[in-house]
Amino acid sequence: MTSAAGKALPSLDKGPLSLRELRDGDRLALLDLLDTIRGRKALVLEADFAAPLSLLVEASTLREHGVELFGVLGDGSALASQLEDREIRQVVYLLHTRLESVHAAVAHVAQCRRLCSSPLEFAWLVIPRVVSLAPRMLERAGLLADVTLLPTPLSWIPLDEDLISLELPDVFREWTADGDPSSLHELASALSSLQQRFGAVARIKAKGTAAVEVAGLLGRMRREQGSEGPAVGQSGIDGMILMDRSVDIVSPACTQLTYEGLLEETMGIRCGQVVLESEGGRKVHGLNSSDAVFVETRDKFYMDARRWINETLRTIQQFRDQGIHSADISALRGFVSELRDKFVRIPLHTSLIEQLAASLASPGFAARQKVEAGLLDGGDELPAILDLMYTGEGAAAVLRLLCLYCAVHGGIPRKAYDGLRRDFLNTYGHEHLLTLAALQRAGLVDRRESRRSAFPLVREAFGLLAQEEGAGADATPDIHFTYAGYAPLSVRVVQAALSGSGWGGVEAALGALPGPTAELAQGVGPEGQPTTRTDRGPLLGGGGAAPAGVDLGTGARRPLVLVVYVGGVTAAEVAALRWLAAQRRVPCDFLVATTGVVSGRSLVQEFMPPGG
């Protein structure tokens, strides 16, 4: 496990809703569970859960509670050898109730039992609760009597002051291609626990099949809680918008052009952490709101972020070189208080900007950008995509552009589909036969049917593209900067949901997008029982939409809307939501919740074989 030491964590008490107790509560629950397992122990994690866990509890704290060895699911031979050498008999697994994780844990337990001469005791800490899958697979392997199963009520990982995530991998593929709804149940359960902590949300709007499904599950869970369920009207959250990732494939398929988004595109950011190579080996750097430079630049268009970093660096250098000997005490104090934290972080971000510049200068990046721009304008860029494939572009990049092509044009022309599929397999390997089949089941890469694409209607109704005539100095700023001219569709849907009763007059375009809509109100029946009913009233307030930037209610605070992305959210979409709230373009602040932070690359890789 990677320790969080040296990587400052966000305070979690400076956002629209204090999340510190959420993190502290989960940390204490986990440590208390570990303490019930006496003695020295090894902790085995899912490979992709080490980074999220480091945001909850540091490795040093786990060691204080008896954890002496760390391992990951997979080949258990190395851990078995260490267990023997250090005479550790307790092996604890922290895992989610997912088929792949449970299957890997069963194999890992069997291997450790076989390779260790001394008897071992196994415990599974199952997130968030023990379901029938785990004991059934253990019984089938003859291991049920050897493993203690303990429910572990971990759910949200606070990534920053206004962003929480379940950090569940492959949710989008499981739901769209595999038809597995387990992740939707897990999300609904996590939202239910959030309501238990902060109170029930009065009104909910949902768009997309998965989003409507989660909204229904959430209402059912609250009704099953009866009088013990959370009360309405006592919530720190005033409204909830659920967004199915399938509704908007265009946004993740395009290249993000905010500073944080571009870092994710080129280097990969995992749980607010980026790994860089240095002379001493790999080093993990935290990127979140505790970083005085990153908090100022992360949501800017990357060129604006670069300009800000360069100007700040010049300011610091000028003060140090020219003003430090002549400055009075008050000026020195101002320098220390305002620039000290930025000065410490500037070298890291200068290095990151230089690495980004090298990536942006590559011919492949410019070619992909040209194809994306042409597709958003409605052009047929299939020949250009094929050229990229024939000239050595990676499989993930080509699939990403094909997803964008299908989202814009409603699919690949039938006459071209079979030839493209054949050439793709010949170029990248026939192991991608399953990749293409999964993408087809998910509706991401498929033949074009006779119906026309709805994207031109959607593009115009939601104002997705910055108009050329409005691109001058007098243009009204908008969220198009996140993709250099394209406003993320999912954020436009959020704006429509906030516009008053219904969906702000874009119902026709909204109906052309995949999946149904739902508008629900949570309340209490005459006998005190929780109720959920259809309600087409405004998400916030009772009498219609509030003017942008005007507080509702008492005016003591701006309303808070929880925006839930089912299947993943991109950094650029989060940046757009932050910008709308900061500029008072919407009558609320946002807390973003998601199953995971994704990019077009990571979304496509969910459908590809490991290492593909």
C-alpha positions, 0 to 999 in steps of 0.5 A, a space after each residue: 500500500 502506498 502511504 499518504 505521508 508526504 502527500 497532503 490530504 484535503 481538509 474536507 471542511 472548506 467545501 459546501 458540505 463538511 466531509 471530514 466526519 464522513 472520512 473520519 467515520 469510515 476510518 474509525 469503522 475500519 480500524 475498529 474492525 481490524 482491532 477485532 482481529 487480534 494479533 499481527 496480520 497481513 492486509 490484502 487489497 484489491 489492486 485498484 483499491 490501494 490508492 483510495 484506501 490511502 486517502 482514508 487511513 495512512 499505512 503507518 496507522 494501519 501498522 499501529 493496529 497490527 498490520 505488518 504486511 501488505 499484499 494485493 489480490 493475484 499471485 499469493 506465492 510472494 505473500 505466503 513466503 513472507 507469512 512463513 518468514 515472519 510467522 504471521 498467522 492472520 490474513 485479512 482481505 479488504 474487498 468489494 462484493 464483486 464477482 472478479 474480486 471474490 473469485 480472486 480472493 477465493 483463489 488467493 486463500 486457497 493458494 496461501 493455505 496450500 503454500 504455508 505449512 503453518 495454519 492460517 486464519 482468514 477474515 474477509 472485510 466485505 465492502 459494504 456488506 456480506 451478500 450471498 455471492 461471497 459465502 456461496 463461492 467459498 462453500 463451492 471451494 470448500 473454504 467457507 469454514 476457514 474464512 470469517 466474513 465481516 461487513 465493512 461499511 465503507 462507501 464514499 472516498 472523499 477525493 476533495 472538498 466537493 468530490 466524493 467517489 466510490 472508486 468502483 472499477 468497470 461500473 460502466 462496462 458491467 452495467 451496459 455490456 454485461 447487464 450486471 446491476 450489482 454496482 447500481 445497488 452498491 451506489 444506491 446503498 451508498 447514497 442511502 447511507 449519505 442520506 442517513 448522515 445528512 438527511 433525506 433529499 427532498 427532490 430528485 431528478 434523474 436522466 438515463 436508465 441506470 440513473 432512474 434505476 438508482 433513484 428507484 432503489 434509493 426510494 425503496 431503501 428509504 421506505 424499507 427503513 420505515 420510521 428509522 429512515 432519514 427525515 426530509 427537510 433536515 438535509 444539508 443537501 437540497 436537491 439531487 440530480 442523477 446522471 447516467 454516463 450513457 446519456 453523454 458519451 461525447 464528453 468523455 470521448 473528447 480530449 479534456 483541455 483543463 489543466 487537471 483533465 489534461 494531466 489525467 489524459 496524458 499521465 493518469 491521476 488516480 485519487 488525486 495522486 500522480 506518479 512521476 519518475 525521478 532519480 530516486 525511483 517512482 514518487 507519488 505527488 498529491 494533487 488536490 485543494 491542499 496544493 496552493 498552486 493546483 487549487 488555482 489552476 486545475 479547472 482552468 483551460 490548460 494554456 491559462 493554467 500555464 500562463 498563471 504558473 509562469 506569472 506566479 513564478 516570475 512574481 516570486 523570483 522578482 520579489 526574491 531577487 529585487 525586493 527582499 532586501 528593500 522590503 519592509 517587515 509588513 511586505 515580507 510577512 505578506 510574501 510569506 503568507 501569500 506565496 510560501 505555499 505556492 513557492 513550495 509547489 511551483 517546481 512540481 507544476 512547472 515540471 508537469 507543464 513541461 511534460 504536458 507541452 511535450 505531449 501536446 507537441 506530438 503529431 498524434 495529439 494534433 491529429 486526434 484533436 482535428 478529428 474530434 473537432 470535425 466530428 463535433 461539427 458534424 463532419 464524417 471523419 471516418 477516413 481520418 480515423 482509419 488513417 490514424 489506425 493504419 499509421 500506428 495510433 494505439 487501439 484505445 485512442 482509435 476506439 475512443 474516436 470510434 465511440 465519438 463517431 458513433 455518438 455523433 452520427 448514430 453508428 458506423 455506416 453498415 457498408 463500412 462496419 465489417 471492413 473496419 472491424 476486420 482491419 481493426 482486428 488485423 491491426 491490433 490483434 484478434 483478442 479484441 474480438 471480445 472488445 468489439 463485441 462488448 462495445 457493441 452490446 454497450 451501444 458504443 460502437 455499432 452499425 448505423 440503423 436507418 434512423 437519423 442521429 439526434 446529435 444535431 438537435 441536441 447540439 443546438 438545443 443545449 448550445 454545446 458548441 461555442 459560436 464563431 461569432 461569439 468567440 471574440 473578446 466581448 463573448 460571454 464566458 461559458 463552460 466551453 473552455 473545458 474542451 476548447 469550444 465544446 460544453 459538456 452535455 452532461 453539465 448542460 443537462 444539469 443546468 436544465 434540471 435546475 432551470 425550474 419546473 420540468 427541464 427548462 424547455 429542452 424536453 424534446 432534445 432531452 427525449 432524444 438522448 438515451 434513457 428515460 427521465 424521472 422527477 421524484 419528491 421524497 416525503 412523509 405519509 400521514 402515518 409517518 411512513 417515508 414516501 416517494 412520488 412523481 413530482 414535476 416541480 422545481 428541484 430547488 424552492 417551491 415557486 420556480 427557478 431562483 435568479 442565478 446567484 441569488 440564495 434561496 430560503 433564508 439566504 444564510 447559505 446557497 442551496 447545495 445540489 448533489 450531482 451523481 454520475 453513474 458510470 464515472 465523471 471526468 475532471 473537465 465536467 467537475 471543472 464546468 460544474 465548479 465554474 458555474 457555481 463560482 460564477 453564479 450561473 446557477 442558484 446553488 453550489 455542487 457536491 459531485 458524487 460518482 462511481 469513479 473519475 474517468 477519462 475517455 481512455 479509461 472508459 474504453 479500457 474497461 472493455 479491453 483485455 488487461 494490457 490492451 
